[in-house]
Amino acid sequence: MIVPELARGAVAELDALRAACDQALAALAASAPDRLVVVGAGPVEATLGEGGIGSFARYGVDLEVTLGAGADHELPPALTVGAWLLGRSPWAVDRVAAGTAPSPVSGVVIAADADPTRCATRGAELVAGADRVALLVVGDGSACRTEKAPGYLDARAESYDLALATALDTADPAALAALDPALAEELWVAGRPALQVLAGAAGPGRSGRLLYDEAPYGVGYFVALWS
């Protein structure tokens, strides 16, 4: 729903969400990291060092996006949304205007069924070394917030998303690492593995700021900035 071509008649309802995403990406661009890694869940774990191509054709819209150098890899939906967000952001434009080369962009897919330990390990691997790494982590909250939600109404969903929002706002990697995969699956939390990669990458001592926390159409959407 974040992509206007897919939202169609509901475009205006998510303007605030898109604005929050733009704000977060502008902050990432301003930090001028050595590289940017887009992280999201998918069928199998993969490292897309040269990016890839994503398509929204599966949703009935003839729209393609490119991540990084656009190597011949098909992006899963999470990374496709990430590539779309980057395409409308100041990520490359601001760096070029400042007289510096854009940061290299790559993608990492974490398996949707990856356990918390594997997610944490993968996150630590992403930030190992001397490079200053920025992560764009793409994944939603519960899709069970209302009767019209994709997963229908589950009374546990609201409190789950509240805890998730608090963890994002306070930059609490321990809370993200503690997310229960079984409960996440029951509540249709597709973003759980990617969030636990973030937990493994960030470690303690970060500051956080929640820029958006709403549940349009019964799905929890959050935008947060950690530094």
BAFI-3210 file (N, C-alpha, C; in Angstrom, 3 decimals, decimal comma, padded with zeros to 6 digits):
// residues 227
n [1|2|3|4|5|6|7|8|9|10|11|12|13|14|15|16|17|18|19|20|21|22|23|24|25|26|27|28|29|30|31|32|33|34|35|36|37|38|39|40|41|42|43|44|45|46|47|48|49|50|51|52|53|54|55|56|57|58|59|60|61|62|63|64|65|66|67|68|69|70|71|72|73|74|75|76|77|78|79|80|81|82|83|84|85|86|87|88|89|90|91|92|93|94|95|96|97|98|99|100|101|102|103|104|105|106|107|108|109|110|111|112|113|114|115|116|117|118|119|120|121|122|123|124|125|126|127|128|129|130|131|132|133|134|135|136|137|138|139|140|141|142|143|144|145|146|147|148|149|150|151|152|153|154|155|156|157|158|159|160|161|162|163|164|165|166|167|168|169|170|171|172|173|174|175|176|177|178|179|180|181|182|183|184|185|186|187|188|189|190|191|192|193|194|195|196|197|198|199|200|201|202|203|204|205|206|207|208|209|210|211|212|213|214|215|216|217|218|219|220|221|222|223|224|225|226|227]
n.u [000,806|002,117|003,159|002,182|001,060|000,014|-001,660|-003,644|-006,840|-006,460|-004,290|-003,755|-004,232|-001,969|000,018|001,407|002,890|004,627|006,007|007,336|009,061|010,631|011,846|013,415|015,181|016,462|017,944|019,659|021,087|022,357|024,146|026,187|027,322|029,747|028,708|025,468|023,078|020,282|017,837|015,728|013,071|012,733|012,131|014,470|017,753|020,006|022,688|022,912|025,104|025,460|023,036|019,771|016,777|013,468|009,957|006,573|004,646|003,338|001,350|-000,342|000,515|002,415|005,343|008,714|011,659|014,993|017,677|020,667|023,368|021,776|021,970|021,462|019,346|016,385|014,383|012,921|009,617|010,007|012,569|012,092|010,268|012,012|013,875|012,212|011,623|014,184|014,546|012,975|014,134|016,572|018,965|021,092|021,151|021,716|024,316|025,773|025,412|026,869|029,367|030,503|030,866|028,007|027,027|027,815|025,239|023,687|021,958|020,416|018,929|017,089|016,111|012,638|011,926|014,038|015,779|015,972|018,663|020,192|019,449|020,514|023,232|023,652|023,161|025,291|027,394|027,047|027,905|030,485|033,916|035,735|034,244|031,747|028,520|025,241|021,928|018,969|016,142|013,508|010,273|007,091|004,715|002,248|-000,390|-002,964|-004,742|-007,361|-010,748|-010,870|-008,324|-005,560|-004,923|-007,110|-008,786|-006,899|-006,707|-004,300|-002,665|-002,523|-001,209|001,180|002,209|002,440|004,500|006,504|006,681|007,565|010,087|011,355|011,304|012,902|015,287|015,953|017,629|017,629|014,951|013,931|015,398|014,231|011,794|009,220|009,303|007,184|004,846|004,980|004,500|001,859|000,592|001,001|003,375|005,434|007,846|009,515|012,031|013,830|013,883|015,153|017,635|018,483|018,668|020,875|022,833|022,926|023,423|023,906|023,419|022,499|020,593|017,148|014,315|010,938|009,172|006,770|003,734|001,221|-001,809|-002,902|-005,592|-005,528|-002,951|000,185|002,265|005,459|007,894|011,159|014,131|017,397|020,465]
n.v [-001,216|001,155|002,027|004,286|003,626|001,137|001,561|003,212|004,385|004,902|006,482|009,071|008,582|007,418|009,253|010,436|008,300|007,763|010,193|010,044|007,916|009,088|011,073|009,543|008,307|010,514|011,293|009,113|009,405|011,827|011,065|009,909|007,159|004,475|002,382|001,144|-001,140|-002,909|-004,595|-007,386|-009,825|-013,014|-015,866|-017,547|-017,323|-014,839|-013,017|-010,058|-008,648|-006,868|-005,756|-005,763|-006,480|-005,463|-006,167|-005,046|-006,445|-008,726|-007,756|-006,642|-004,330|-002,737|-002,134|-001,578|-001,675|-000,704|-001,937|-000,851|-001,661|-003,075|-005,842|-009,100|-010,248|-011,348|-009,415|-009,997|-009,159|-007,388|-006,219|-005,104|-003,072|-001,579|-000,778|000,800|002,874|003,991|004,920|007,199|008,855|011,160|009,842|009,235|011,635|013,806|013,168|013,344|016,047|017,092|016,613|014,124|010,593|008,439|006,265|002,789|000,418|-002,458|-005,635|-007,691|-010,729|-012,241|-015,407|-016,168|-017,958|-017,974|-018,510|-016,654|-016,632|-017,073|-014,805|-012,751|-013,342|-012,935|-010,197|-009,161|-009,902|-008,218|-005,709|-006,032|-005,166|-002,308|-000,464|002,131|001,383|001,663|000,629|-000,200|-001,331|-003,370|-004,220|-005,299|-004,822|-006,467|-008,043|-008,224|-006,481|-005,530|-006,496|-006,384|-006,739|-008,375|-010,761|-011,080|-010,224|-010,282|-010,448|-010,161|-008,682|-005,840|-005,210|-006,481|-004,990|-002,544|-003,042|-003,519|-001,027|000,506|-000,626|000,096|002,861|003,362|002,298|-000,463|-003,202|-005,658|-006,180|-006,538|-008,771|-010,632|-011,245|-013,547|-016,139|-017,944|-016,714|-014,385|-015,405|-016,288|-013,861|-012,676|-011,238|-010,180|-008,885|-009,789|-011,443|-009,654|-007,498|-008,703|-009,153|-006,510|-006,107|-007,709|-006,380|-003,797|-003,666|-002,602|000,748|002,582|005,340|006,064|006,921|007,174|007,665|007,194|005,535|003,695|001,902|001,341|-000,066|-002,248|-003,203|-003,140|-000,427|000,965|003,534|004,132|005,671|004,880|005,620]
n.w [000,000|000,331|-002,029|-004,426|-006,958|-006,478|-004,335|-005,298|-005,071|-002,397|-001,992|-000,805|001,875|002,875|002,724|004,875|005,823|003,671|003,669|006,117|005,617|003,620|005,153|006,920|005,115|004,056|006,261|006,468|004,071|004,596|006,524|005,139|004,704|004,217|002,803|001,836|002,947|002,030|003,753|003,997|004,415|002,782|000,565|000,681|002,152|000,983|-000,555|-002,205|-003,745|-005,840|-006,084|-007,621|-009,582|-009,128|-009,256|-009,444|-010,681|-009,856|-008,307|-010,029|-011,313|-013,732|-013,044|-012,517|-010,467|-009,569|-007,670|-006,331|-008,466|-010,094|-010,776|-012,274|-010,564|-009,023|-006,980|-003,762|-002,417|-000,130|-000,509|-002,953|-002,339|-000,748|-002,700|-004,257|-002,449|-002,139|-004,706|-004,840|-003,086|-001,593|-001,776|-003,741|-005,177|-003,399|-002,580|-004,946|-005,521|-003,470|-004,286|-003,930|-004,414|-004,786|-002,099|-002,261|-002,952|-001,745|-001,399|001,082|001,771|004,236|005,333|005,568|007,540|009,246|012,306|015,456|016,326|014,005|012,576|014,185|014,000|011,280|011,119|012,655|011,030|008,861|009,658|010,403|010,315|008,972|007,558|007,455|007,871|006,671|007,307|005,633|006,713|005,922|006,670|007,833|010,567|012,572|010,742|011,622|012,839|012,623|011,741|008,996|008,199|006,495|007,873|009,467|012,582|015,512|018,906|020,192|018,612|018,734|021,174|020,675|018,522|019,812|021,638|019,798|018,524|020,674|021,121|018,743|018,944|021,120|020,434|021,048|020,863|022,178|022,760|020,196|019,422|021,051|019,969|019,324|017,039|016,434|017,439|015,949|013,389|013,679|013,965|011,569|011,111|009,012|009,008|011,034|010,834|009,514|011,279|013,410|012,330|012,252|015,027|015,641|014,241|015,288|018,119|021,610|023,013|021,134|019,728|019,241|017,164|016,666|013,795|012,563|013,252|012,692|011,753|009,005|007,261|008,918|009,220|010,753|010,454|010,642|010,978|011,695|012,992|013,614|015,244]
ca.u [000,000|002,965|003,450|000,949|000,466|-000,731|-002,679|-004,712|-007,757|-006,067|-002,969|-003,633|-004,285|-000,642|000,998|002,237|003,822|005,679|006,799|008,214|010,114|011,532|012,611|014,418|016,201|017,245|018,903|020,686|021,928|023,168|025,203|027,243|028,029|030,575|027,830|024,095|022,562|018,831|017,587|014,333|012,847|012,373|012,033|015,738|018,790|020,828|023,409|022,849|026,151|025,296|021,626|018,868|015,599|012,216|008,760|005,278|003,703|002,547|000,228|-001,154|001,021|003,615|006,311|009,964|012,601|016,361|018,435|022,099|023,782|020,735|022,414|020,382|018,740|015,005|014,216|011,659|008,808|010,556|013,650|011,489|009,781|013,189|014,417|011,280|011,839|015,451|014,397|012,317|014,810|017,743|020,141|022,181|021,141|022,396|025,750|026,347|025,416|027,914|030,647|031,022|030,200|026,973|027,442|027,378|024,018|023,526|020,787|020,540|017,658|017,115|015,018|011,452|011,846|015,302|015,562|016,585|020,119|020,735|019,225|021,485|024,544|023,718|023,280|026,653|028,274|026,877|028,597|031,858|034,888|035,980|033,295|030,551|027,424|023,858|020,967|017,562|015,481|012,133|009,422|005,923|004,281|001,155|-001,464|-004,153|-005,192|-008,805|-011,463|-010,622|-006,897|-005,276|-004,949|-008,290|-008,537|-006,358|-006,655|-002,916|-001,894|-002,304|-000,168|002,429|002,705|002,828|005,827|007,426|006,862|008,395|011,455|011,911|011,447|013,957|016,462|016,153|017,870|017,285|013,517|013,737|015,977|013,366|010,539|008,966|008,950|005,882|003,809|005,055|003,825|000,425|000,089|001,352|004,429|006,404|009,116|010,250|013,434|014,632|014,061|016,138|018,934|018,802|019,090|022,227|023,754|022,976|024,018|023,390|023,986|021,978|019,439|016,094|013,223|009,829|008,640|005,419|003,176|-000,210|-002,217|-003,867|-006,160|-005,298|-001,566|001,068|003,368|006,335|009,118|012,032|015,505|018,383|021,809]
ca.v [000,000|002,338|002,431|004,923|002,913|000,003|002,049|003,778|005,313|005,151|007,115|010,181|008,083|006,988|010,319|010,628|007,173|007,992|011,333|009,565|007,134|010,050|011,725|008,598|008,101|011,744|011,240|008,138|010,010|012,869|010,441|009,560|005,928|003,879|001,549|000,957|-002,485|-003,037|-005,902|-007,802|-011,272|-013,641|-017,336|-018,144|-016,340|-014,494|-011,752|-009,469|-007,655|-005,864|-005,364|-006,593|-005,861|-005,844|-005,857|-005,078|-007,075|-009,721|-007,028|-006,098|-003,041|-002,891|-001,193|-002,198|-000,818|-001,225|-001,779|-000,842|-001,714|-003,747|-007,130|-009,982|-010,969|-010,936|-009,001|-010,341|-007,956|-006,445|-005,463|-004,321|-001,843|-000,816|-000,159|001,870|003,983|004,636|005,588|008,491|009,529|011,954|009,026|009,491|013,026|014,670|012,875|013,895|017,496|017,442|016,346|012,825|009,482|007,790|005,054|001,545|-000,151|-003,894|-006,194|-008,941|-011,394|-013,199|-016,362|-015,860|-018,877|-017,962|-018,357|-015,431|-016,734|-016,850|-013,397|-011,946|-013,603|-012,278|-008,772|-008,868|-010,049|-007,084|-004,509|-006,355|-004,481|-000,887|000,389|002,676|000,739|002,035|-000,420|000,103|-002,578|-003,285|-005,301|-004,735|-005,386|-007,427|-007,825|-008,773|-005,438|-005,305|-007,569|-006,273|-006,945|-009,612|-011,923|-010,922|-009,616|-011,092|-009,551|-009,995|-007,914|-004,452|-005,153|-006,876|-003,848|-001,521|-003,413|-003,333|000,421|000,975|-001,080|000,902|004,241|003,430|001,597|-001,570|-004,422|-006,846|-006,429|-007,098|-010,117|-011,514|-011,521|-014,983|-016,453|-018,612|-015,697|-013,502|-016,070|-016,290|-012,491|-012,230|-010,226|-010,572|-008,207|-010,295|-011,803|-008,478|-006,733|-009,376|-008,836|-005,182|-006,269|-008,245|-005,393|-002,531|-003,737|-001,619|002,086|003,391|006,190|005,793|007,893|006,635|008,716|006,854|004,355|003,610|000,589|001,475|-001,321|-003,334|-003,673|-002,250|000,210|001,768|004,088|004,536|006,015|004,570|006,130]
ca.w [000,000|000,375|-003,408|-004,902|-008,101|-005,947|-003,406|-006,130|-004,418|-001,008|-002,016|000,146|003,240|003,300|002,467|006,067|005,869|002,682|004,122|007,182|004,958|002,969|006,213|007,403|004,099|003,968|007,364|006,097|003,050|005,222|007,321|004,182|005,075|003,169|001,993|002,313|002,737|002,184|004,372|004,055|004,430|001,509|000,653|001,080|002,443|-000,175|-000,543|-003,541|-003,669|-006,899|-006,152|-008,413|-010,184|-008,500|-010,040|-008,770|-011,606|-009,123|-007,715|-011,106|-011,769|-014,550|-012,479|-012,116|-009,754|-009,556|-006,438|-006,582|-009,866|-010,856|-011,293|-012,729|-009,451|-008,762|-005,600|-003,094|-002,194|000,850|-001,137|-004,037|-001,700|-000,378|-003,912|-004,642|-001,523|-002,481|-005,996|-004,666|-001,981|-001,968|-001,487|-004,685|-005,638|-002,448|-002,560|-006,162|-005,373|-002,518|-004,915|-003,537|-005,099|-003,978|-001,395|-002,897|-002,393|-001,963|-000,740|001,841|002,048|005,333|005,134|006,366|008,678|009,984|013,748|015,975|016,401|012,668|012,235|014,919|013,416|009,967|011,355|013,092|009,867|007,951|010,134|010,765|009,474|009,221|006,825|008,108|007,151|006,974|006,959|005,394|007,087|005,427|007,153|008,505|011,835|012,485|009,772|012,287|013,756|012,490|011,051|007,564|007,951|005,749|008,762|010,316|013,883|016,605|020,055|020,637|017,636|019,126|022,196|020,017|017,766|020,767|022,122|018,681|018,355|021,783|020,860|017,657|019,403|022,135|019,900|021,984|020,090|022,962|022,593|018,853|019,418|021,831|019,266|019,192|015,654|016,328|017,619|014,787|012,274|013,957|013,814|010,223|011,212|007,995|009,217|012,191|010,605|009,179|012,510|014,252|011,719|012,784|016,421|015,645|013,668|016,027|019,441|022,571|022,991|020,033|020,002|018,276|017,045|015,884|012,940|012,111|013,921|012,404|011,239|007,916|006,761|009,857|009,155|011,488|009,717|011,501|010,413|012,795|012,626|014,650|014,988]
c.u [000,842|003,266|002,177|000,274|-000,347|-001,865|-003,888|-005,594|-007,384|-004,743|-002,814|-003,590|-002,910|000,428|001,939|003,266|004,966|006,583|007,774|009,359|011,123|012,424|013,729|015,537|017,043|018,304|020,014|021,642|022,869|024,307|026,370|028,011|028,889|029,755|026,468|023,654|021,060|018,533|016,096|014,228|012,444|012,370|013,299|016,753|019,643|021,519|023,471|023,834|026,048|023,834|020,788|017,712|014,354|011,036|007,524|004,210|002,811|001,321|-000,614|-000,718|002,331|004,643|007,532|010,853|013,955|017,011|019,920|022,418|022,776|021,181|021,209|019,882|017,320|014,847|012,909|010,890|009,415|011,661|013,151|010,939|010,949|013,802|013,518|011,469|013,130|015,337|013,740|013,004|015,989|019,040|021,315|022,280|021,934|023,903|026,434|026,454|026,532|029,312|031,282|030,238|029,119|027,519|026,987|026,164|023,951|022,297|021,117|019,142|017,878|015,907|013,861|011,330|013,144|015,050|016,304|018,105|020,751|020,572|020,259|022,882|024,699|023,856|024,685|027,628|028,218|027,686|030,016|032,811|034,912|034,988|032,188|029,352|026,087|022,947|019,599|016,816|013,999|011,339|008,273|005,678|003,159|000,149|-002,769|-004,784|-006,704|-009,454|-011,241|-009,145|-006,672|-005,336|-006,125|-007,853|-008,013|-006,129|-005,232|-002,136|-001,578|-001,189|001,186|003,030|003,120|004,229|006,873|007,715|007,758|009,855|012,113|012,180|012,612|015,240|016,872|016,384|017,513|015,810|013,232|014,259|015,070|012,032|010,388|008,541|007,567|004,741|003,800|004,334|002,316|-000,191|000,462|002,385|005,546|007,781|009,984|011,707|014,318|014,886|015,093|017,535|019,406|019,309|020,524|023,248|023,961|023,724|023,460|023,996|023,534|020,896|018,420|015,034|012,154|009,174|007,204|004,991|001,671|-000,517|-003,264|-004,294|-005,771|-003,895|-000,671|002,211|004,143|007,470|009,941|013,428|016,397|019,731|022,708]
c.v [001,271|002,884|003,011|004,184|001,708|000,452|002,615|004,730|005,665|005,890|008,154|009,696|007,694|008,020|010,501|009,506|007,380|009,153|010,916|008,735|008,059|010,728|010,814|008,410|009,348|011,770|010,242|008,727|011,045|012,285|009,961|008,300|005,419|002,972|001,432|-000,457|-002,476|-004,458|-006,190|-009,310|-011,760|-015,147|-018,008|-017,039|-016,093|-013,172|-011,233|-008,306|-006,553|-005,489|-006,320|-005,780|-006,375|-005,409|-005,944|-005,733|-008,087|-009,086|-006,320|-004,754|-003,259|-001,847|-001,966|-001,185|-001,506|-000,939|-001,858|-000,810|-002,464|-005,037|-008,017|-010,878|-010,445|-010,620|-009,543|-009,059|-006,941|-005,593|-004,647|-003,005|-000,964|-000,097|000,979|003,092|004,733|005,434|006,950|009,339|010,347|011,164|009,346|010,964|013,923|014,419|013,461|015,413|017,950|017,166|015,042|011,735|008,891|006,543|003,823|000,963|-001,632|-004,371|-007,473|-009,468|-012,366|-014,118|-016,068|-016,749|-018,924|-017,761|-017,124|-015,468|-016,478|-015,394|-012,502|-012,118|-012,883|-010,764|-008,377|-008,960|-008,815|-005,867|-004,795|-005,645|-002,993|000,037|000,901|002,217|001,294|000,900|000,204|-001,207|-002,455|-004,491|-004,725|-005,396|-006,383|-007,035|-008,400|-007,752|-005,179|-006,489|-007,540|-006,456|-008,252|-010,869|-011,948|-010,387|-010,645|-010,138|-009,295|-009,015|-006,500|-004,338|-005,561|-005,685|-002,702|-001,789|-003,201|-001,851|000,986|000,595|-000,251|002,335|004,401|002,742|000,462|-002,870|-005,689|-007,197|-007,019|-008,532|-011,121|-011,816|-013,016|-015,310|-017,082|-017,608|-014,743|-014,112|-016,058|-014,916|-011,877|-011,099|-010,609|-009,967|-008,774|-010,655|-010,595|-007,628|-007,381|-009,321|-007,467|-005,284|-006,763|-007,257|-004,205|-002,640|-002,653|-000,242|002,961|004,336|005,959|006,876|007,293|007,771|008,456|005,571|004,369|002,206|000,752|000,101|-002,518|-003,903|-002,658|-001,744|001,096|002,336|004,587|004,801|005,743|005,158|005,821]
c.w [000,000|-001,014|-004,023|-006,047|-007,647|-005,044|-004,127|-005,329|-002,993|-000,910|-000,915|001,589|003,777|002,984|003,654|006,203|004,887|003,091|005,219|006,611|004,288|004,003|006,716|006,390|003,884|005,077|007,074|005,073|003,652|006,041|006,465|004,578|003,915|002,260|002,665|001,978|003,008|002,640|004,393|004,031|003,043|001,655|001,159|001,323|001,196|000,069|-001,966|-003,568|-004,698|-007,090|-006,980|-008,965|-009,482|-009,340|-009,163|-009,643|-010,898|-008,464|-008,771|-011,634|-012,521|-014,136|-012,011|-011,403|-009,728|-008,216|-006,759|-008,061|-010,733|-011,496|-011,584|-011,600|-009,272|-007,287|-005,021|-002,792|-001,236|000,230|-002,318|-003,489|-001,281|-001,561|-004,377|-003,750|-001,855|-003,772|-005,894|-003,599|-002,487|-001,867|-002,426|-005,040|-004,704|-002,430|-003,787|-006,062|-004,435|-003,071|-004,500|-004,244|-004,205|-003,286|-002,174|-002,177|-002,741|-001,211|000,003|002,123|003,202|005,167|006,077|007,594|009,481|011,475|014,255|016,025|015,044|012,253|012,909|014,343|012,087|010,139|011,767|011,924|008,967|008,373|010,592|009,808|009,747|008,535|007,739|007,276|007,615|006,525|006,721|005,586|006,756|005,925|007,959|009,853|011,610|011,401|010,310|013,225|013,700|011,774|009,547|007,204|007,190|006,609|009,709|011,688|014,878|017,774|020,543|019,770|018,103|020,172|021,618|019,285|018,680|021,308|021,034|018,463|019,454|021,568|019,774|018,118|020,373|021,682|020,835|021,208|020,852|022,813|021,219|018,796|020,118|021,141|019,007|017,764|015,502|016,459|016,427|013,586|012,470|013,722|012,462|010,267|010,248|008,231|010,321|011,876|010,318|010,414|013,429|013,639|012,210|014,211|016,497|015,136|014,590|017,344|020,349|022,330|021,836|020,541|018,904|018,264|016,144|015,112|012,498|012,809|013,732|011,856|010,145|007,410|007,627|009,859|009,858|010,626|010,684|010,652|011,591|012,268|013,810|014,261|016,176]
res [m|i|v|p|e|l|a|r|g|a|v|a|e|l|d|a|l|r|a|a|c|d|q|a|l|a|a|l|a|a|s|a|p|d|r|l|v|v|v|g|a|g|p|v|e|a|t|l|g|e|g|g|i|g|s|f|a|r|y|g|v|d|l|e|v|t|l|g|a|g|a|d|h|e|l|p|p|a|l|t|v|g|a|w|l|l|g|r|s|p|w|a|v|d|r|v|a|a|g|t|a|p|s|p|v|s|g|v|v|i|a|a|d|a|d|p|t|r|c|a|t|r|g|a|e|l|v|a|g|a|d|r|v|a|l|l|v|v|g|d|g|s|a|c|r|t|e|k|a|p|g|y|l|d|a|r|a|e|s|y|d|l|a|l|a|t|a|l|d|t|a|d|p|a|a|l|a|a|l|d|p|a|l|a|e|e|l|w|v|a|g|r|p|a|l|q|v|l|a|g|a|a|g|p|g|r|s|g|r|l|l|y|d|e|a|p|y|g|v|g|y|f|v|a|l|w|s]
***
